[in-house]
């Protein structure tokens, strides 16, 4: 009986540890997903490197700071918006702002 409880305890411990590691987002994959979503709505293939870097920085910050305040998140969103304004042409940025769902996803 002790062996069964010991085995069950170890099994649960390793299962919980593995699922905790899976829940952490990979900033690079999340940045690629953001770029793909943007590129689908607005053709930006030529700007892939710059945009991916912007989104990577966003996701890396969000993953590294586990207890980020609303104010810090708002500052991060405004920085991302400023960088997107620099990289995208005015027409592209206007199209992005028109797509509110994508716009909110990329900034938050």
Buried (B, 14 or more C-beta within 10 A) or exposed (E): EEEEEEEEEEEEEEEEEEEEEEEEEEBEEBBBBBBEBBBEBBEBEEBBEBBBBBBBBBBBBBEEEEEEEEEEBEEBBEBBBEBBEEBBEEEBBEBBEEBEEBBEEBBE
